[in-house]
């Protein structure tokens, strides 16, 4: 369903956002390459997929989607993977 604006998720810092997402989702997909350095991902109950592409436009990210789809079933909570490197 994406981020629900009524839950006031907009403007949250990464740690807060990940904690909120973990209550509702199994996987958090982001283009924030620094996320793994900013957060203790193992302490969170959500898997994180970091997309590494030339940019964050759809045209840059679309080629990574088949790899994301392949990776999703094998992810565990607290695990972080990078796709596109």
Chimera marker file (.cmm) of the C-alpha trace (Angstrom):
<marker_set name="trace">
<marker id="1" x="0.000" y="0.000" z="0.000" r="1" g="1" b="0" radius="0.5"/>
<marker id="2" x="2.959" y="2.359" z="0.300" r="1" g="1" b="0" radius="0.5"/>
<marker id="3" x="3.317" y="4.956" z="3.000" r="1" g="1" b="0" radius="0.5"/>
<marker id="4" x="0.043" y="6.054" z="4.484" r="1" g="1" b="0" radius="0.5"/>
<marker id="5" x="0.030" y="9.852" z="4.822" r="1" g="1" b="0" radius="0.5"/>
<marker id="6" x="-2.645" y="9.665" z="7.508" r="1" g="1" b="0" radius="0.5"/>
<marker id="7" x="-0.194" y="7.877" z="9.776" r="1" g="1" b="0" radius="0.5"/>
<marker id="8" x="2.115" y="10.921" z="9.666" r="1" g="1" b="0" radius="0.5"/>
<marker id="9" x="5.019" y="8.980" z="8.220" r="1" g="1" b="0" radius="0.5"/>
<marker id="10" x="6.212" y="11.873" z="6.104" r="1" g="1" b="0" radius="0.5"/>
<marker id="11" x="9.175" y="13.730" z="7.545" r="1" g="1" b="0" radius="0.5"/>
<marker id="12" x="10.226" y="10.904" z="9.857" r="1" g="1" b="0" radius="0.5"/>
<marker id="13" x="13.915" y="10.197" z="10.379" r="1" g="1" b="0" radius="0.5"/>
<marker id="14" x="15.229" y="6.841" z="9.139" r="1" g="1" b="0" radius="0.5"/>
<marker id="15" x="15.173" y="5.083" z="12.516" r="1" g="1" b="0" radius="0.5"/>
<marker id="16" x="11.637" y="6.171" z="13.256" r="1" g="1" b="0" radius="0.5"/>
<marker id="17" x="10.497" y="5.378" z="9.727" r="1" g="1" b="0" radius="0.5"/>
<marker id="18" x="12.000" y="1.879" z="9.839" r="1" g="1" b="0" radius="0.5"/>
<marker id="19" x="10.369" y="1.170" z="13.211" r="1" g="1" b="0" radius="0.5"/>
<marker id="20" x="6.978" y="2.253" z="11.846" r="1" g="1" b="0" radius="0.5"/>
<marker id="21" x="7.472" y="0.224" z="8.667" r="1" g="1" b="0" radius="0.5"/>
<marker id="22" x="8.468" y="-2.879" z="10.665" r="1" g="1" b="0" radius="0.5"/>
<marker id="23" x="5.060" y="-2.842" z="12.370" r="1" g="1" b="0" radius="0.5"/>
<marker id="24" x="3.317" y="-3.218" z="9.024" r="1" g="1" b="0" radius="0.5"/>
<marker id="25" x="5.733" y="-4.558" z="6.407" r="1" g="1" b="0" radius="0.5"/>
<marker id="26" x="8.300" y="-7.333" z="6.050" r="1" g="1" b="0" radius="0.5"/>
<marker id="27" x="10.666" y="-5.466" z="3.700" r="1" g="1" b="0" radius="0.5"/>
<marker id="28" x="11.771" y="-1.842" z="3.346" r="1" g="1" b="0" radius="0.5"/>
<marker id="29" x="13.144" y="-0.891" z="-0.095" r="1" g="1" b="0" radius="0.5"/>
<marker id="30" x="15.209" y="2.285" z="-0.357" r="1" g="1" b="0" radius="0.5"/>
<marker id="31" x="17.809" y="4.075" z="-2.460" r="1" g="1" b="0" radius="0.5"/>
<marker id="32" x="19.472" y="5.527" z="0.678" r="1" g="1" b="0" radius="0.5"/>
<marker id="33" x="22.941" y="3.991" z="0.463" r="1" g="1" b="0" radius="0.5"/>
<marker id="34" x="23.923" y="5.375" z="3.872" r="1" g="1" b="0" radius="0.5"/>
<marker id="35" x="21.078" y="3.667" z="5.691" r="1" g="1" b="0" radius="0.5"/>
<marker id="36" x="23.231" y="0.670" z="6.611" r="1" g="1" b="0" radius="0.5"/>
<marker id="37" x="25.751" y="2.976" z="8.310" r="1" g="1" b="0" radius="0.5"/>
<marker id="38" x="23.098" y="5.003" z="10.148" r="1" g="1" b="0" radius="0.5"/>
<marker id="39" x="20.955" y="2.240" z="11.614" r="1" g="1" b="0" radius="0.5"/>
<marker id="40" x="21.397" y="-0.998" z="13.539" r="1" g="1" b="0" radius="0.5"/>
<marker id="41" x="19.407" y="-3.021" z="11.033" r="1" g="1" b="0" radius="0.5"/>
<marker id="42" x="19.781" y="-6.277" z="12.959" r="1" g="1" b="0" radius="0.5"/>
<marker id="43" x="17.826" y="-4.754" z="15.848" r="1" g="1" b="0" radius="0.5"/>
<marker id="44" x="14.891" y="-3.990" z="13.570" r="1" g="1" b="0" radius="0.5"/>
<marker id="45" x="12.249" y="-6.517" z="12.647" r="1" g="1" b="0" radius="0.5"/>
<marker id="46" x="12.292" y="-5.730" z="8.946" r="1" g="1" b="0" radius="0.5"/>
<marker id="47" x="14.478" y="-6.703" z="6.002" r="1" g="1" b="0" radius="0.5"/>
<marker id="48" x="16.054" y="-3.847" z="4.047" r="1" g="1" b="0" radius="0.5"/>
<marker id="49" x="16.834" y="-3.768" z="0.323" r="1" g="1" b="0" radius="0.5"/>
<marker id="50" x="19.099" y="-0.942" z="-0.798" r="1" g="1" b="0" radius="0.5"/>
<marker id="51" x="18.867" y="-0.215" z="-4.509" r="1" g="1" b="0" radius="0.5"/>
<marker id="52" x="22.125" y="0.976" z="-6.056" r="1" g="1" b="0" radius="0.5"/>
<marker id="53" x="21.553" y="2.684" z="-9.382" r="1" g="1" b="0" radius="0.5"/>
<marker id="54" x="22.803" y="5.692" z="-11.327" r="1" g="1" b="0" radius="0.5"/>
<marker id="55" x="19.847" y="7.714" z="-10.026" r="1" g="1" b="0" radius="0.5"/>
<marker id="56" x="16.563" y="7.318" z="-8.222" r="1" g="1" b="0" radius="0.5"/>
<marker id="57" x="14.290" y="7.852" z="-11.201" r="1" g="1" b="0" radius="0.5"/>
<marker id="58" x="12.054" y="5.013" z="-12.351" r="1" g="1" b="0" radius="0.5"/>
<marker id="59" x="14.083" y="4.539" z="-15.530" r="1" g="1" b="0" radius="0.5"/>
<marker id="60" x="17.209" y="3.931" z="-13.394" r="1" g="1" b="0" radius="0.5"/>
<marker id="61" x="15.515" y="1.610" z="-10.894" r="1" g="1" b="0" radius="0.5"/>
<marker id="62" x="13.305" y="-0.443" z="-13.215" r="1" g="1" b="0" radius="0.5"/>
<marker id="63" x="16.140" y="-2.735" z="-14.413" r="1" g="1" b="0" radius="0.5"/>
<marker id="64" x="16.737" y="-3.767" z="-10.771" r="1" g="1" b="0" radius="0.5"/>
<marker id="65" x="13.163" y="-4.946" z="-10.174" r="1" g="1" b="0" radius="0.5"/>
<marker id="66" x="13.632" y="-8.532" z="-11.441" r="1" g="1" b="0" radius="0.5"/>
<marker id="67" x="16.550" y="-8.908" z="-8.989" r="1" g="1" b="0" radius="0.5"/>
<marker id="68" x="14.411" y="-7.473" z="-6.187" r="1" g="1" b="0" radius="0.5"/>
<marker id="69" x="11.603" y="-9.916" z="-6.987" r="1" g="1" b="0" radius="0.5"/>
<marker id="70" x="14.078" y="-12.826" z="-6.945" r="1" g="1" b="0" radius="0.5"/>
<marker id="71" x="15.581" y="-11.724" z="-3.610" r="1" g="1" b="0" radius="0.5"/>
<marker id="72" x="12.365" y="-11.060" z="-1.663" r="1" g="1" b="0" radius="0.5"/>
<marker id="73" x="11.395" y="-14.676" z="-0.834" r="1" g="1" b="0" radius="0.5"/>
<marker id="74" x="14.805" y="-15.388" z="0.732" r="1" g="1" b="0" radius="0.5"/>
<marker id="75" x="15.039" y="-12.317" z="2.955" r="1" g="1" b="0" radius="0.5"/>
<marker id="76" x="14.898" y="-12.522" z="6.730" r="1" g="1" b="0" radius="0.5"/>
<marker id="77" x="13.968" y="-9.801" z="9.173" r="1" g="1" b="0" radius="0.5"/>
<marker id="78" x="17.037" y="-7.800" z="10.192" r="1" g="1" b="0" radius="0.5"/>
<marker id="79" x="18.838" y="-8.688" z="6.964" r="1" g="1" b="0" radius="0.5"/>
<marker id="80" x="20.121" y="-5.991" z="4.615" r="1" g="1" b="0" radius="0.5"/>
<marker id="81" x="21.065" y="-6.558" z="0.976" r="1" g="1" b="0" radius="0.5"/>
<marker id="82" x="22.252" y="-4.249" z="-1.769" r="1" g="1" b="0" radius="0.5"/>
<marker id="83" x="21.007" y="-4.766" z="-5.315" r="1" g="1" b="0" radius="0.5"/>
<marker id="84" x="22.632" y="-3.225" z="-8.327" r="1" g="1" b="0" radius="0.5"/>
<marker id="85" x="26.299" y="-3.290" z="-7.400" r="1" g="1" b="0" radius="0.5"/>
<link id1="1" id2="2" r="1" g="1" b="0" radius="0.2"/>
<link id1="2" id2="3" r="1" g="1" b="0" radius="0.2"/>
<link id1="3" id2="4" r="1" g="1" b="0" radius="0.2"/>
<link id1="4" id2="5" r="1" g="1" b="0" radius="0.2"/>
<link id1="5" id2="6" r="1" g="1" b="0" radius="0.2"/>
<link id1="6" id2="7" r="1" g="1" b="0" radius="0.2"/>
<link id1="7" id2="8" r="1" g="1" b="0" radius="0.2"/>
<link id1="8" id2="9" r="1" g="1" b="0" radius="0.2"/>
<link id1="9" id2="10" r="1" g="1" b="0" radius="0.2"/>
<link id1="10" id2="11" r="1" g="1" b="0" radius="0.2"/>
<link id1="11" id2="12" r="1" g="1" b="0" radius="0.2"/>
<link id1="12" id2="13" r="1" g="1" b="0" radius="0.2"/>
<link id1="13" id2="14" r="1" g="1" b="0" radius="0.2"/>
<link id1="14" id2="15" r="1" g="1" b="0" radius="0.2"/>
<link id1="15" id2="16" r="1" g="1" b="0" radius="0.2"/>
<link id1="16" id2="17" r="1" g="1" b="0" radius="0.2"/>
<link id1="17" id2="18" r="1" g="1" b="0" radius="0.2"/>
<link id1="18" id2="19" r="1" g="1" b="0" radius="0.2"/>
<link id1="19" id2="20" r="1" g="1" b="0" radius="0.2"/>
<link id1="20" id2="21" r="1" g="1" b="0" radius="0.2"/>
<link id1="21" id2="22" r="1" g="1" b="0" radius="0.2"/>
<link id1="22" id2="23" r="1" g="1" b="0" radius="0.2"/>
<link id1="23" id2="24" r="1" g="1" b="0" radius="0.2"/>
<link id1="24" id2="25" r="1" g="1" b="0" radius="0.2"/>
<link id1="25" id2="26" r="1" g="1" b="0" radius="0.2"/>
<link id1="26" id2="27" r="1" g="1" b="0" radius="0.2"/>
<link id1="27" id2="28" r="1" g="1" b="0" radius="0.2"/>
<link id1="28" id2="29" r="1" g="1" b="0" radius="0.2"/>
<link id1="29" id2="30" r="1" g="1" b="0" radius="0.2"/>
<link id1="30" id2="31" r="1" g="1" b="0" radius="0.2"/>
<link id1="31" id2="32" r="1" g="1" b="0" radius="0.2"/>
<link id1="32" id2="33" r="1" g="1" b="0" radius="0.2"/>
<link id1="33" id2="34" r="1" g="1" b="0" radius="0.2"/>
<link id1="34" id2="35" r="1" g="1" b="0" radius="0.2"/>
<link id1="35" id2="36" r="1" g="1" b="0" radius="0.2"/>
<link id1="36" id2="37" r="1" g="1" b="0" radius="0.2"/>
<link id1="37" id2="38" r="1" g="1" b="0" radius="0.2"/>
<link id1="38" id2="39" r="1" g="1" b="0" radius="0.2"/>
<link id1="39" id2="40" r="1" g="1" b="0" radius="0.2"/>
<link id1="40" id2="41" r="1" g="1" b="0" radius="0.2"/>
<link id1="41" id2="42" r="1" g="1" b="0" radius="0.2"/>
<link id1="42" id2="43" r="1" g="1" b="0" radius="0.2"/>
<link id1="43" id2="44" r="1" g="1" b="0" radius="0.2"/>
<link id1="44" id2="45" r="1" g="1" b="0" radius="0.2"/>
<link id1="45" id2="46" r="1" g="1" b="0" radius="0.2"/>
<link id1="46" id2="47" r="1" g="1" b="0" radius="0.2"/>
<link id1="47" id2="48" r="1" g="1" b="0" radius="0.2"/>
<link id1="48" id2="49" r="1" g="1" b="0" radius="0.2"/>
<link id1="49" id2="50" r="1" g="1" b="0" radius="0.2"/>
<link id1="50" id2="51" r="1" g="1" b="0" radius="0.2"/>
<link id1="51" id2="52" r="1" g="1" b="0" radius="0.2"/>
<link id1="52" id2="53" r="1" g="1" b="0" radius="0.2"/>
<link id1="53" id2="54" r="1" g="1" b="0" radius="0.2"/>
<link id1="54" id2="55" r="1" g="1" b="0" radius="0.2"/>
<link id1="55" id2="56" r="1" g="1" b="0" radius="0.2"/>
<link id1="56" id2="57" r="1" g="1" b="0" radius="0.2"/>
<link id1="57" id2="58" r="1" g="1" b="0" radius="0.2"/>
<link id1="58" id2="59" r="1" g="1" b="0" radius="0.2"/>
<link id1="59" id2="60" r="1" g="1" b="0" radius="0.2"/>
<link id1="60" id2="61" r="1" g="1" b="0" radius="0.2"/>
<link id1="61" id2="62" r="1" g="1" b="0" radius="0.2"/>
<link id1="62" id2="63" r="1" g="1" b="0" radius="0.2"/>
<link id1="63" id2="64" r="1" g="1" b="0" radius="0.2"/>
<link id1="64" id2="65" r="1" g="1" b="0" radius="0.2"/>
<link id1="65" id2="66" r="1" g="1" b="0" radius="0.2"/>
<link id1="66" id2="67" r="1" g="1" b="0" radius="0.2"/>
<link id1="67" id2="68" r="1" g="1" b="0" radius="0.2"/>
<link id1="68" id2="69" r="1" g="1" b="0" radius="0.2"/>
<link id1="69" id2="70" r="1" g="1" b="0" radius="0.2"/>
<link id1="70" id2="71" r="1" g="1" b="0" radius="0.2"/>
<link id1="71" id2="72" r="1" g="1" b="0" radius="0.2"/>
<link id1="72" id2="73" r="1" g="1" b="0" radius="0.2"/>
<link id1="73" id2="74" r="1" g="1" b="0" radius="0.2"/>
<link id1="74" id2="75" r="1" g="1" b="0" radius="0.2"/>
<link id1="75" id2="76" r="1" g="1" b="0" radius="0.2"/>
<link id1="76" id2="77" r="1" g="1" b="0" radius="0.2"/>
<link id1="77" id2="78" r="1" g="1" b="0" radius="0.2"/>
<link id1="78" id2="79" r="1" g="1" b="0" radius="0.2"/>
<link id1="79" id2="80" r="1" g="1" b="0" radius="0.2"/>
<link id1="80" id2="81" r="1" g="1" b="0" radius="0.2"/>
<link id1="81" id2="82" r="1" g="1" b="0" radius="0.2"/>
<link id1="82" id2="83" r="1" g="1" b="0" radius="0.2"/>
<link id1="83" id2="84" r="1" g="1" b="0" radius="0.2"/>
<link id1="84" id2="85" r="1" g="1" b="0" radius="0.2"/>
</marker_set>
